[in-house]
Amino acid sequence: MPLNQALVGKEYPPLSMEVDRDSVERFADAIGEHGAVFHDAAAAQAAGFPEQLAPPTFPTRMQIAVSAAIAGDPDLGLDYTRVVHGEQAYEWLRPVCVGDLLTATPRIAEIRGRGPLEFLVVESEIRDAAGELVVRARTTLLSRGTTGGEA
């Protein structure tokens, strides 16, 4: 069964997350990022940043959560057992730092078919507590075999 095209443009409830030091350090360790600015506030401040930096892909934590919320929308018709991650892209307007309170507002940007695949594109604007845009995130999920073809 194909994904519900009528949901393109639908915005979902925002998700908020505080960027805490422990989460940043665990994320940096998990991806093998050993740069001092990602592990030490003093090193980050010496480099001209207000606080310890989060690695550039840290917003992936939020994108996984918002993608799960969208995937769980019964009106979408997505069978998550048939999904693979296709692509991830970010546009940073400033670095993410420890202490930031971020809020992601996700929406379905696109649903398109190609052969036996459907591409579900989720975009999020991630803003800080002041409402300033920090990151634009874009996730592409591939739904296998939902267009009527075989995958």
PyMOL commands that set and color helices and strands:
alter all, ss='L'
color gray80, all
select helices_A, chain A and resi 5-7+21-31+36-38+41-46+60-71+80-82
alter helices_A, ss='H'
color red, helices_A
select strands_A, chain A and resi 15-18+83-92+101-114+117-127+133-144
alter strands_A, ss='S'
color yellow, strands_A
deselect
rebuild
show_as cartoon
